[in-house]
Amino acid sequence: MEPESTDGEARRLAAVRRYEAMFDATTEVELATLTSLTARLLQVPFAAISFVAEERVLLRARQGRLPREVPRAGAPCANTVAGRSPLAIVDASADARFATNPLISEEPYARFYAGVPLVVAGEAVGALCVLDGRPRTIDQGQAAELSSLGALASGYLEALGLRAVLQLNNATISSLTEEALLRSMSEALMRVIPFDRAALTFKEAGVDGLRVLALYGHLAPKSYPVGVALDLRDSHVGWAFTHQRTLLRRDLGRERQFTPEHGLYQEGIRSLLTAPLVLAGQSIGTITLGSTTTGHFTEADELFLGEVSGQIALAFSNMRAFEEIARLKVRLQAENQYLREEIQGEHDFADMVGQSPALRELLRQVDQVAPTDSTVLISGETGTGKELIARALHDRSPRQAHPLVKVNCGAISAGLVESELFGHVKGAFTGALGAREGRFKLADGGTIFLDEVGELPVEAQVKLLRVLQEQEFEPVGSSKTVKVDVRVIAATNRDLSALVREGRFRNDLFYRLNVVPISVPPLRQRGGDVELLVKFFLQKLAKKLGRPALQVPPAALARLVGYSWPGNVRELQNVIERAVVLSTGNELALAPDFAPASARELVPDPAPPAESRAADQGGPGSLHEVERRHIERVLIQRNWLIEGERGAAKALNLHPNTLRGRMRKLGLKRPGG
C-alpha cells in the first residue's frame, strides 16, 4: 500500500513534477551557471538544484561528481523542504538522521551540507544545496549569499512555469479541430505526465452519453474508437463528468468498475487518470490519460491534471466557437453567392417582354414605386412574373447595392418558418446546435421578398407585423432584440382579403403589406404579348442549346396565341422549351396535347358583348370553362394525384395548395371522392 498523502503534500508533489519536467538541455545549462557560481562563492566542490519527489530526491544542474538521484529517506534536502527554512549540517555522517543516505554513506561521501528551500508559487519544491567531503561550518556572509542565490533560482523556476503556461495557451489557441487540440495538449502534458494514450470526450446535444472526439498516443484503440458514445452512468468518463471530480485508477486490474474499463484493460491499459472539463460550473466533457504500466499515475498527477483541465475546457469551448464562426462564414459566403447569381442571372428585367397596354402600365407603376421605401404587395396568378417585378423594384431602388433576399413562405414547414425568417440561438429547439441568422438579418440594408405570403402561419404573421411596424424582432429562443433596416415586398396568388374574412390572415398585417398594391396581369389579358414571348423564348433556348432558332408555323402560332394560358408566362415557357427539345426539323412542332386539343377550346368563338359577359360567368366557350377542362384533363392524366413529381401540380407548374384552391373554385372533385 502506498502511503496516503495529505492535500498539501499532493499539491507540493504536483508542483515538483511540473517544474522538474520543465528541465531540458537549455534549462540545465542555464541553472548550471548558477550552481557553478554558488560552488565558487561558498568554496565547495559540490552544488546542485534538488527536487524532493515522493520517494526520491532528484539532483539537477550538478557541480562535481554527484548522483542524479538519491532516496528521499535521510536526504538533507528533504529536511530543508520539510522545514521550509535554511539548513546547515557540519558533519552529516555523525547525524543519525542522514548517515545512511547514499549521498553520505557512498561516493561523494559528503560530510558538510548547506541548503536553502526553493519556494515556487507557494510550494517548496526542492533546495539549492552545497556539499563538501570534509566537515566545516558556514559563516553569516556565506549564508546570506546562499539565500540570495536560492531566491534567484526560485525566480528562475517561476519564470519557467509562466513559460510553460504560455506554451500551453499557445497550443490551445492555435488548435481549431478536436484532433489538433488533443495533439497540442498531449504534447504539452507529456512533459509533465508521461502516458501512452489520451482521449477527449464531449457531451453533444441530443446524445445520451459522452462521445469520443479524439484520441492521441501510440496505443491504437480497439473497443472505443473516435465516434463511440460512452454511457454517462456506466463509464469512468461519465463518473468524472457527473461528479465534476478527477478519477484515478492506479491498478485497473483490481480497481476497474465500469464496462469501458474492462475493454481498456483488455487492450493493455493498466492505469487511468480522468479529469472533467468544466466551464462556468457546467461539465462539457472529459480528458483521460492511460498508461500500460500499473501504478503509473500518482495523486500529484491527478492534482496537476485537475488544475490544467480548466484551460483545456476553455480551449475546447473556443475551438467550438471558432468552428461555428467558420461554418457560419461558409454559409454566408454560399448565400451571398446564391444572391449574386439570383440577381445577376437570367432573371432580369429584360424578361418582362411585351408591348401590351397592361404590361406598359405595370412597368410604369414599377418605375414610380421603386425609388421609395414603401411596402409593396404584388398580386397575380401563378406564373405571371411576380418575382421579376420584385427584382425590378429592388434594382431600381436606393437599396440596389444590398441584397435582395427571397423567401418562399409556402415552401417552409410551419415549424421552421420563424427560424428561417428571424433566426435562432443555440439550443432554441432540438437540433439547434448553433446560432443561425434569419433571412431578415441577411437582408439588413436591402430588400426581402416574401413570396406566397398568404401561406404564412398565424404565429409568424404576428412577428412579421412587428418587423413592419418597428423594424425589430427577437430570434427564436432569444430575448435580445435585433434591429434591422429592411424593405418588404410581398407577393401572393391568393385573395388575401378573402383569407382575412376566413380568419386565416391577420387584417392588420394585410393593411401593413397592402401599402402599395401592384397587380400583375395574366397573360390572357396581355394581347399581342404571346407572339413576342414565343420569339424571345426561342432565341433564348437557341443560345442555351447552341443551335439556330426554330421558325414558328402560322398554325402553331395561332394555337399558342389562342390558348388562355392558365399557367401564364411560366406555362408558355415550359411549352416552348418542350417543343424545342422534341422538334426534329427547322420548325417548332407543338405536341398535340400541350393544351385542350379542339379549336373551339383553344380559340373561343367571337361573341357580342352581352354573350361575352355571360361567357365570363362560365359559359361553354368561356376562359373559365377552358381552364376547368385543362386542369381536369391533367388531373385525369395524373390519376388525380396532386403532389409529388408525378402530380398534377408539377405538370401545371402550380403550388399544390394553389391547385387545390383552383379545384374548389372550378368545382373539380375526384370521382367518388
Secondary structure, 3 states (H helix, E strand, C coil): CCCCCCHHHHHHHHHHHHHHHCCCHHHHHHHHHHHHHHHHHHCCCEEEEEEECCCEEEEEEEECCCCCEEECCCCHHHHHHHHCCCEEECCHHHCCCCCCCHHHHCCCCCCEEEEEEEEECCEEEEEEEEEECCCCCCCHHHHHHHHHHHHHHHHHHHHHHHHHHHHHHHHHHCCCCHHHHHHHHHHHHHCCCCCCEEEEEEECCCCCCEEEEEEEECCCCCCCCCCCEECCCCCHHHHHHHHCCCEEECCHHHHCCCHHHHHHHHCCCCEEEEEEEEECCEEEEEEEEEECCCCCCCHHHHHHHHHHHHHHHHHHHHHHHHHHHHHHHHHHHHHHHHHHHHHHCCCCHHHCCCCCHHHHHHHHHHHHHCCCCCCEEEECCCCCCHHHHHHHHHHCCCCCCCCEEEEEHHHCCHHHHHHHHHCECCCCCCCCCCCECCHHHHCCCCEEEEECHHHCCHHHHHHHHHHHHHCEECCECCCCCEECCCEEEEEECCCHHHHHHCCCCCHHHHHHHCCEEEECCCHHHCCCHHHHHHHHHHHHHHHHHCCCCCECCHHHHHHHHHCCCCCHHHHHHHHHHHHHHHCCCCECCCCCCCCCCCHHHHCCCCCCHHHHHHHHCCCCCCHHHHHHHHHHHHHHHCCCCCCCCCCHHHHHCCCHHHHHHHHHHHCCCCCCC
